[in-house]
């Protein structure tokens, strides 16, 4: 099921395929993974939790 999702790299990536960054997939939830290990584990957030995280980061 994760293969069906669209993943986007962080805008803070160094701009190369080898760049060390995270990727996020937004659907009815939010999944976050390490771009260097796409088949590894993911962090899963509910939509309300993801929105709260983004709001809290934006206020810093």
Rosetta constraint file for C-alpha pairs under 8 A:
AtomPair CA 1 CA 5 HARMONIC 7.27 0.50
AtomPair CA 5 CA 25 HARMONIC 6.50 0.50
AtomPair CA 5 CA 27 HARMONIC 7.98 0.50
AtomPair CA 6 CA 25 HARMONIC 5.76 0.50
AtomPair CA 6 CA 26 HARMONIC 7.75 0.50
AtomPair CA 7 CA 23 HARMONIC 5.95 0.50
AtomPair CA 7 CA 24 HARMONIC 5.48 0.50
AtomPair CA 7 CA 25 HARMONIC 4.68 0.50
AtomPair CA 7 CA 26 HARMONIC 7.90 0.50
AtomPair CA 8 CA 23 HARMONIC 5.17 0.50
AtomPair CA 8 CA 24 HARMONIC 5.41 0.50
AtomPair CA 8 CA 25 HARMONIC 6.45 0.50
AtomPair CA 9 CA 13 HARMONIC 6.91 0.50
AtomPair CA 9 CA 21 HARMONIC 6.95 0.50
AtomPair CA 9 CA 22 HARMONIC 6.01 0.50
AtomPair CA 9 CA 23 HARMONIC 4.32 0.50
AtomPair CA 9 CA 24 HARMONIC 6.62 0.50
AtomPair CA 9 CA 35 HARMONIC 7.37 0.50
AtomPair CA 10 CA 21 HARMONIC 6.20 0.50
AtomPair CA 10 CA 22 HARMONIC 5.71 0.50
AtomPair CA 10 CA 23 HARMONIC 5.81 0.50
AtomPair CA 10 CA 24 HARMONIC 7.53 0.50
AtomPair CA 12 CA 21 HARMONIC 7.19 0.50
AtomPair CA 13 CA 19 HARMONIC 5.79 0.50
AtomPair CA 13 CA 20 HARMONIC 6.42 0.50
AtomPair CA 13 CA 21 HARMONIC 5.31 0.50
AtomPair CA 13 CA 22 HARMONIC 7.90 0.50
AtomPair CA 14 CA 19 HARMONIC 5.23 0.50
AtomPair CA 14 CA 20 HARMONIC 7.23 0.50
AtomPair CA 14 CA 21 HARMONIC 7.99 0.50
AtomPair CA 15 CA 19 HARMONIC 6.34 0.50
AtomPair CA 18 CA 36 HARMONIC 7.26 0.50
AtomPair CA 19 CA 35 HARMONIC 7.99 0.50
AtomPair CA 19 CA 36 HARMONIC 7.90 0.50
AtomPair CA 20 CA 34 HARMONIC 7.90 0.50
AtomPair CA 20 CA 35 HARMONIC 6.81 0.50
AtomPair CA 20 CA 36 HARMONIC 6.70 0.50
AtomPair CA 21 CA 34 HARMONIC 6.37 0.50
AtomPair CA 21 CA 35 HARMONIC 5.79 0.50
AtomPair CA 21 CA 36 HARMONIC 7.65 0.50
AtomPair CA 22 CA 32 HARMONIC 6.70 0.50
AtomPair CA 22 CA 33 HARMONIC 5.62 0.50
AtomPair CA 22 CA 34 HARMONIC 4.69 0.50
AtomPair CA 22 CA 35 HARMONIC 5.21 0.50
AtomPair CA 23 CA 32 HARMONIC 5.67 0.50
AtomPair CA 23 CA 33 HARMONIC 5.40 0.50
AtomPair CA 23 CA 34 HARMONIC 6.31 0.50
AtomPair CA 23 CA 35 HARMONIC 5.75 0.50
AtomPair CA 24 CA 30 HARMONIC 6.81 0.50
AtomPair CA 24 CA 31 HARMONIC 5.59 0.50
AtomPair CA 24 CA 32 HARMONIC 4.56 0.50
AtomPair CA 24 CA 33 HARMONIC 6.60 0.50
AtomPair CA 25 CA 30 HARMONIC 5.69 0.50
AtomPair CA 25 CA 31 HARMONIC 5.19 0.50
AtomPair CA 25 CA 32 HARMONIC 6.61 0.50
AtomPair CA 26 CA 30 HARMONIC 4.66 0.50
AtomPair CA 26 CA 31 HARMONIC 6.66 0.50
AtomPair CA 28 CA 46 HARMONIC 7.62 0.50
AtomPair CA 28 CA 47 HARMONIC 6.48 0.50
AtomPair CA 29 CA 44 HARMONIC 7.26 0.50
AtomPair CA 29 CA 45 HARMONIC 5.94 0.50
AtomPair CA 29 CA 46 HARMONIC 4.84 0.50
AtomPair CA 29 CA 47 HARMONIC 4.88 0.50
AtomPair CA 29 CA 50 HARMONIC 7.80 0.50
AtomPair CA 30 CA 44 HARMONIC 5.83 0.50
AtomPair CA 30 CA 45 HARMONIC 5.07 0.50
AtomPair CA 30 CA 46 HARMONIC 6.35 0.50
AtomPair CA 30 CA 47 HARMONIC 6.47 0.50
AtomPair CA 30 CA 50 HARMONIC 6.51 0.50
AtomPair CA 31 CA 42 HARMONIC 6.20 0.50
AtomPair CA 31 CA 43 HARMONIC 5.58 0.50
AtomPair CA 31 CA 44 HARMONIC 4.63 0.50
AtomPair CA 31 CA 45 HARMONIC 6.35 0.50
AtomPair CA 32 CA 42 HARMONIC 5.43 0.50
AtomPair CA 32 CA 43 HARMONIC 5.08 0.50
AtomPair CA 32 CA 44 HARMONIC 6.59 0.50
AtomPair CA 33 CA 37 HARMONIC 7.59 0.50
AtomPair CA 33 CA 38 HARMONIC 6.55 0.50
AtomPair CA 33 CA 40 HARMONIC 7.48 0.50
AtomPair CA 33 CA 41 HARMONIC 6.65 0.50
AtomPair CA 33 CA 42 HARMONIC 4.74 0.50
AtomPair CA 33 CA 43 HARMONIC 6.54 0.50
AtomPair CA 34 CA 38 HARMONIC 6.14 0.50
AtomPair CA 34 CA 40 HARMONIC 7.59 0.50
AtomPair CA 34 CA 42 HARMONIC 7.72 0.50
AtomPair CA 45 CA 49 HARMONIC 5.79 0.50
AtomPair CA 45 CA 50 HARMONIC 5.56 0.50
AtomPair CA 46 CA 50 HARMONIC 6.10 0.50
AtomPair CA 47 CA 51 HARMONIC 6.16 0.50
AtomPair CA 48 CA 52 HARMONIC 6.17 0.50
AtomPair CA 49 CA 53 HARMONIC 6.19 0.50
AtomPair CA 50 CA 54 HARMONIC 6.24 0.50
AtomPair CA 51 CA 55 HARMONIC 6.09 0.50
AtomPair CA 52 CA 56 HARMONIC 6.09 0.50
AtomPair CA 53 CA 57 HARMONIC 6.21 0.50
AtomPair CA 54 CA 58 HARMONIC 6.12 0.50
AtomPair CA 55 CA 59 HARMONIC 6.43 0.50
AtomPair CA 56 CA 60 HARMONIC 7.04 0.50
